[in-house]
Amino acid sequence: MSERKEQIGEEYLTAEDVLRLQPFSHLKLATLKKWRHTGEGPRSVRIGRKPLYTLSEIIRWLSERERYSHSHGITKEIKPMVLPISEQREAVRRNHRLGGHKTERERRQSH
């Protein structure tokens, strides 16, 4: 009996194949795994223990991110961060539990 593989439609890519593609070549396998679990990356199908991707899904995901970055990244207003600045220096805490130890003279005066 000869084994015959049926063509379902599109060719499926493994995570390693996806990382060989130019837009993903700088990424690590762990990044794709994280994206799968958080739902950030391209949609995948899990067959057994292996996640598989279609080329059309990867192209769709990339074009979606491209549209998002053009519409949000460039026109996004950056608000200045406001931090309170104290005009006076804080007083030194002499009896603080982590510092300001008493000198021998101060110990004698307190008794």
Backbone as a chain_set.jsonl record, in Angstrom:
{"seq": "MSERKEQIGEEYLTAEDVLRLQPFSHLKLATLKKWRHTGEGPRSVRIGRKPLYTLSEIIRWLSERERYSHSHGITKEIKPMVLPISEQREAVRRNHRLGGHKTERERRQSH", "coords": {"N": [[0.843, -1.17, 0.0], [0.762, 2.083, -0.975], [1.765, 5.21, 0.328], [-0.04, 8.179, 0.21], [-0.074, 11.639, -0.06], [-2.504, 14.028, 0.362], [-3.325, 17.116, -1.145], [-4.464, 19.805, 0.571], [-5.051, 22.46, 0.147], [-3.698, 25.207, 0.638], [-0.167, 25.465, 1.228], [1.295, 24.496, 4.264], [3.215, 26.11, 6.777], [5.839, 25.544, 9.07], [6.76, 26.762, 12.364], [9.48, 27.194, 12.319], [9.904, 27.495, 9.564], [8.529, 29.884, 9.16], [10.146, 31.65, 10.548], [12.262, 31.806, 8.83], [11.437, 33.461, 6.855], [11.756, 36.747, 5.494], [10.58, 39.085, 6.949], [10.424, 38.031, 9.497], [12.873, 37.097, 10.253], [14.599, 38.087, 12.213], [13.508, 37.352, 14.588], [12.926, 35.171, 17.437], [12.165, 31.718, 18.145], [10.763, 31.539, 20.514], [9.438, 33.971, 20.594], [7.45, 33.767, 18.613], [5.986, 31.738, 19.815], [5.093, 33.011, 22.146], [3.506, 34.999, 20.976], [1.524, 33.379, 19.854], [0.222, 32.426, 22.135], [-0.696, 34.762, 23.324], [-2.27, 35.78, 21.373], [-1.362, 37.671, 19.577], [0.156, 37.287, 17.256], [0.323, 35.964, 13.818], [-2.484, 33.945, 12.875], [-2.63, 30.487, 13.7], [-2.676, 26.922, 13.101], [-2.972, 24.095, 15.044], [-1.569, 21.031, 14.683], [-1.408, 18.07, 16.075], [1.361, 18.391, 18.023], [2.522, 20.471, 16.766], [2.47, 23.825, 15.721], [1.059, 25.257, 12.838], [1.283, 27.428, 10.024], [-0.337, 29.368, 7.476], [0.654, 30.786, 4.363], [-0.95, 32.794, 3.317], [-2.259, 33.717, 5.606], [-0.137, 34.792, 7.054], [0.622, 36.889, 5.358], [-1.751, 38.405, 5.452], [-1.754, 39.127, 8.188], [0.605, 40.652, 8.355], [-0.03, 42.796, 6.615], [-2.167, 43.899, 7.992], [-0.894, 44.785, 10.326], [0.773, 46.67, 9.185], [-1.036, 48.59, 8.239], [-2.093, 49.39, 10.722], [0.184, 50.474, 11.998], [0.729, 52.662, 10.366], [-1.571, 54.19, 10.667], [-1.714, 54.616, 13.401], [0.832, 54.811, 14.625], [2.379, 56.978, 13.563], [0.825, 59.308, 13.766], [0.244, 59.448, 16.404], [-0.149, 61.184, 19.39], [2.286, 62.322, 21.591], [2.332, 62.621, 24.936], [3.666, 64.904, 27.293], [5.578, 63.915, 30.124], [4.863, 64.619, 33.423], [6.488, 65.381, 36.306], [6.554, 65.857, 39.787], [8.586, 68.344, 41.244], [10.527, 68.897, 43.975], [11.128, 71.85, 45.79], [12.62, 72.261, 48.01], [15.199, 70.749, 49.901], [14.901, 67.587, 51.378], [14.721, 67.104, 54.897], [17.364, 65.694, 56.832], [17.037, 62.548, 58.178], [17.716, 61.655, 61.249], [17.146, 59.618, 63.072], [16.354, 57.434, 61.636], [15.557, 54.037, 60.85], [17.221, 52.74, 59.07], [19.514, 54.183, 58.786], [21.6, 57.016, 59.748], [22.938, 56.672, 62.221], [23.542, 57.002, 65.733], [26.137, 58.938, 67.167], [28.862, 58.326, 69.472], [28.933, 60.442, 71.315], [26.329, 61.519, 71.029], [24.844, 59.377, 72.001], [25.668, 59.315, 74.702], [24.657, 61.768, 75.587], [21.902, 61.4, 75.419], [21.315, 59.652, 77.471]], "CA": [[0.0, 0.0, 0.0], [1.593, 3.278, -1.058], [1.259, 6.343, 1.104], [-0.299, 9.307, -0.669], [-0.444, 12.859, 0.656], [-3.488, 14.848, -0.343], [-3.129, 18.557, -1.045], [-5.689, 20.38, 1.124], [-5.266, 23.781, -0.431], [-2.445, 25.932, 0.77], [0.934, 24.786, 1.903], [1.442, 24.929, 5.65], [4.586, 26.396, 7.19], [6.121, 25.362, 10.493], [7.286, 27.977, 12.999], [10.858, 27.365, 11.824], [9.783, 28.038, 8.206], [8.108, 31.288, 9.28], [11.31, 32.431, 10.983], [13.171, 31.961, 7.687], [10.909, 34.536, 6.019], [12.477, 37.993, 5.75], [10.077, 39.947, 8.031], [10.498, 37.353, 10.787], [14.198, 36.487, 10.406], [15.276, 38.571, 13.417], [12.788, 36.872, 15.765], [13.25, 33.851, 17.988], [11.046, 30.784, 18.22], [10.002, 31.874, 21.725], [8.577, 35.112, 20.297], [6.268, 33.235, 17.939], [5.224, 30.987, 20.818], [4.429, 34.007, 22.996], [2.463, 35.615, 20.163], [0.426, 32.421, 19.725], [-0.502, 32.341, 23.41], [-1.352, 36.037, 23.622], [-3.136, 36.132, 20.254], [-0.802, 38.818, 18.859], [0.784, 36.922, 15.988], [-0.559, 35.399, 12.795], [-3.241, 32.776, 13.329], [-2.014, 29.208, 13.37], [-3.451, 25.708, 13.331], [-2.131, 23.12, 15.73], [-1.751, 19.645, 14.277], [-0.582, 17.366, 17.053], [2.072, 19.348, 18.883], [3.147, 21.498, 15.932], [1.645, 24.893, 15.154], [1.306, 25.464, 11.414], [0.814, 28.713, 9.516], [-0.473, 29.461, 6.024], [1.298, 31.98, 3.83], [-1.962, 33.849, 3.17], [-2.507, 34.275, 6.941], [1.023, 35.618, 7.402], [0.518, 38.114, 4.552], [-2.866, 39.17, 6.02], [-1.333, 39.67, 9.475], [1.587, 41.709, 8.092], [-0.702, 43.975, 6.05], [-2.949, 44.486, 9.085], [0.037, 45.526, 11.192], [1.259, 47.817, 8.421], [-2.104, 49.595, 8.292], [-2.181, 49.883, 12.093], [1.333, 51.317, 12.323], [0.605, 53.923, 9.64], [-2.68, 54.997, 11.176], [-1.568, 54.919, 14.827], [2.193, 55.085, 15.06], [2.928, 58.261, 13.132], [-0.005, 60.427, 14.206], [-0.019, 59.349, 17.835], [0.355, 62.313, 20.16], [3.072, 61.941, 22.761], [2.075, 63.576, 26.009], [4.831, 65.052, 28.162], [5.456, 63.359, 31.461], [5.007, 65.658, 34.427], [6.908, 64.872, 37.599], [6.694, 66.941, 40.767], [9.956, 68.629, 41.663], [10.529, 69.555, 45.267], [12.018, 73.0, 45.802], [13.476, 72.202, 49.182], [15.815, 69.466, 50.185], [14.29, 66.94, 52.524], [15.554, 67.107, 56.096], [18.039, 64.432, 57.112], [16.4, 61.828, 59.269], [18.784, 61.134, 62.098], [16.75, 58.418, 63.798], [15.759, 56.465, 60.713], [16.028, 52.694, 61.198], [18.241, 52.248, 58.13], [20.675, 55.063, 58.702], [21.655, 58.078, 60.731], [23.295, 56.093, 63.516], [24.004, 57.977, 66.728], [27.554, 58.894, 67.525], [29.091, 58.041, 70.895], [28.574, 61.64, 72.062], [24.869, 61.62, 71.04], [24.329, 58.322, 72.882], [25.902, 59.724, 76.096], [23.769, 62.897, 75.898], [20.517, 60.965, 75.524], [21.11, 58.895, 78.715]], "C": [[0.9, 1.248, 0.0], [0.923, 4.425, -0.308], [1.115, 7.544, 0.184], [-0.734, 10.512, 0.159], [-1.388, 13.668, -0.208], [-3.157, 16.321, -0.122], [-4.442, 19.173, -0.591], [-6.0, 21.715, 0.462], [-3.938, 24.502, -0.434], [-1.395, 25.067, 1.44], [1.059, 25.365, 3.314], [2.916, 25.083, 5.978], [4.721, 26.115, 8.682], [6.631, 26.679, 11.057], [8.708, 28.254, 12.515], [10.857, 27.939, 10.416], [9.422, 29.515, 8.247], [9.304, 32.155, 9.664], [12.342, 32.597, 9.871], [12.699, 33.057, 6.731], [11.522, 35.868, 6.451], [11.886, 38.844, 6.869], [10.244, 39.345, 9.423], [11.899, 36.856, 11.114], [14.94, 36.932, 11.664], [14.638, 38.048, 14.705], [13.284, 35.503, 16.22], [11.986, 33.012, 18.033], [10.153, 31.103, 19.419], [9.052, 33.051, 21.484], [7.305, 34.653, 19.596], [5.371, 32.482, 18.919], [4.432, 31.944, 21.712], [3.277, 34.66, 22.232], [1.268, 34.679, 20.002], [-0.422, 32.417, 20.989], [-1.234, 33.635, 23.752], [-2.297, 36.476, 22.511], [-2.633, 37.306, 19.442], [-0.338, 38.476, 17.455], [-0.212, 36.433, 14.958], [-1.26, 34.155, 13.318], [-2.569, 31.497, 12.859], [-2.999, 28.086, 13.646], [-2.513, 24.726, 13.986], [-2.527, 21.722, 15.275], [-0.827, 18.826, 15.168], [0.046, 18.385, 17.985], [2.653, 20.508, 18.094], [2.152, 22.556, 15.487], [2.041, 25.096, 13.694], [0.652, 26.758, 10.966], [0.613, 28.6, 8.011], [0.153, 30.772, 5.579], [0.29, 33.118, 3.699], [-2.271, 34.499, 4.522], [-1.35, 35.18, 7.369], [0.973, 36.938, 6.641], [-0.606, 38.998, 5.093], [-2.453, 39.86, 7.311], [-0.342, 40.813, 9.283], [0.914, 42.962, 7.541], [-1.563, 44.669, 7.099], [-2.059, 45.314, 10.003], [0.572, 46.759, 10.494], [0.224, 48.932, 8.442], [-2.199, 50.21, 9.676], [-1.033, 50.832, 12.409], [1.264, 52.65, 11.6], [-0.485, 54.8, 10.236], [-2.488, 55.391, 12.632], [-0.167, 55.387, 15.206], [2.687, 56.476, 14.738], [2.139, 59.425, 13.708], [-0.267, 60.425, 15.707], [0.641, 60.511, 18.579], [1.098, 61.799, 21.391], [2.88, 63.021, 23.812], [3.32, 63.692, 26.885], [4.564, 64.479, 29.55], [5.741, 64.456, 32.473], [5.35, 65.003, 35.751], [7.032, 66.024, 38.575], [8.156, 67.111, 41.182], [9.887, 69.419, 42.953], [11.536, 70.699, 45.237], [12.982, 72.967, 46.982], [14.035, 70.799, 49.346], [15.157, 68.881, 51.431], [15.252, 66.948, 53.7], [16.159, 65.718, 56.305], [17.362, 63.782, 58.309], [17.468, 61.156, 60.108], [18.411, 59.813, 62.765], [16.068, 57.383, 62.903], [16.367, 55.091, 60.969], [17.113, 52.175, 60.264], [19.476, 53.137, 58.059], [20.653, 56.103, 59.795], [21.969, 57.554, 62.116], [23.809, 57.183, 64.456], [25.488, 57.803, 66.975], [27.654, 58.599, 69.02], [28.643, 59.233, 71.745], [27.042, 61.764, 72.138], [24.248, 60.569, 71.956], [24.494, 58.722, 74.347], [24.941, 60.836, 76.5], [22.322, 62.443, 76.107], [20.252, 60.183, 76.806], [21.104, 59.766, 79.896]], "O": [[1.713, 1.422, 0.908], [-0.298, 4.581, -0.312], [2.047, 7.889, -0.542], [-1.649, 10.416, 0.977], [-1.099, 13.953, -1.369], [-2.755, 16.714, 0.973], [-5.442, 19.073, -1.301], [-7.172, 22.029, 0.254], [-3.161, 24.416, -1.385], [-1.697, 24.084, 2.117], [0.942, 26.574, 3.516], [3.756, 24.304, 5.527], [3.817, 26.417, 9.461], [6.905, 27.612, 10.302], [9.092, 29.407, 12.324], [11.7, 28.773, 10.089], [9.944, 30.309, 7.464], [9.454, 33.268, 9.159], [13.216, 33.459, 9.973], [13.469, 33.528, 5.894], [11.776, 36.086, 7.635], [12.659, 39.309, 7.708], [10.21, 40.068, 10.419], [12.096, 36.245, 12.165], [15.826, 36.219, 12.135], [15.167, 38.274, 15.793], [13.964, 34.787, 15.485], [10.874, 33.537, 17.967], [8.933, 30.955, 19.348], [7.986, 33.123, 22.095], [6.209, 35.094, 19.94], [4.146, 32.581, 18.855], [3.257, 31.717, 21.997], [2.193, 34.85, 22.786], [0.124, 35.132, 20.011], [-1.651, 32.404, 20.915], [-2.279, 33.603, 24.4], [-3.046, 37.438, 22.681], [-3.403, 37.892, 18.681], [-0.435, 39.309, 16.554], [-1.424, 36.473, 15.173], [-0.695, 33.402, 14.111], [-2.014, 31.435, 11.762], [-4.009, 28.268, 14.325], [-1.382, 24.542, 13.536], [-3.665, 21.29, 15.457], [0.395, 18.885, 15.027], [-0.653, 19.147, 18.653], [3.216, 21.433, 18.678], [1.103, 22.226, 14.935], [3.226, 25.103, 13.361], [-0.405, 27.137, 11.469], [1.305, 27.831, 7.344], [0.176, 31.748, 6.329], [0.628, 34.277, 3.94], [-2.519, 35.704, 4.582], [-1.575, 36.225, 7.981], [1.249, 37.993, 7.212], [-0.439, 40.214, 5.186], [-2.758, 41.035, 7.517], [-0.431, 41.831, 9.969], [1.249, 44.074, 7.952], [-1.675, 45.895, 7.096], [-2.429, 46.415, 10.41], [0.801, 47.786, 11.133], [0.572, 50.096, 8.642], [-2.369, 51.422, 9.802], [-1.245, 51.879, 13.02], [1.69, 53.669, 12.144], [-0.337, 56.02, 10.301], [-3.041, 56.4, 13.068], [-0.02, 56.282, 16.039], [3.354, 57.098, 15.565], [2.728, 60.431, 14.102], [-0.937, 61.322, 16.218], [1.831, 60.779, 18.414], [0.597, 60.953, 22.13], [3.223, 64.185, 23.6], [3.959, 62.685, 27.187], [3.45, 64.558, 30.067], [6.758, 65.144, 32.379], [4.597, 64.172, 36.259], [7.568, 67.073, 38.22], [8.862, 66.135, 41.436], [9.266, 70.48, 43.015], [12.648, 70.55, 44.73], [14.045, 73.587, 46.938], [13.41, 69.806, 48.971], [14.893, 69.586, 52.405], [16.462, 66.813, 53.519], [15.538, 64.702, 55.992], [17.149, 64.427, 59.336], [18.059, 60.166, 59.678], [19.282, 58.975, 62.997], [15.292, 56.556, 63.381], [17.556, 54.985, 61.27], [17.853, 51.261, 60.629], [20.402, 52.831, 57.308], [19.788, 56.077, 60.67], [21.329, 57.953, 63.088], [24.428, 58.155, 64.024], [26.019, 56.693, 66.99], [26.654, 58.62, 69.738], [28.032, 59.04, 72.796], [26.508, 62.081, 73.201], [23.243, 60.835, 72.614], [23.589, 58.507, 75.153], [24.459, 60.852, 77.633], [21.595, 63.048, 76.895], [19.097, 60.049, 77.209], [20.943, 59.284, 81.017]]}, "num_chains": 1, "name": "protein.A"}
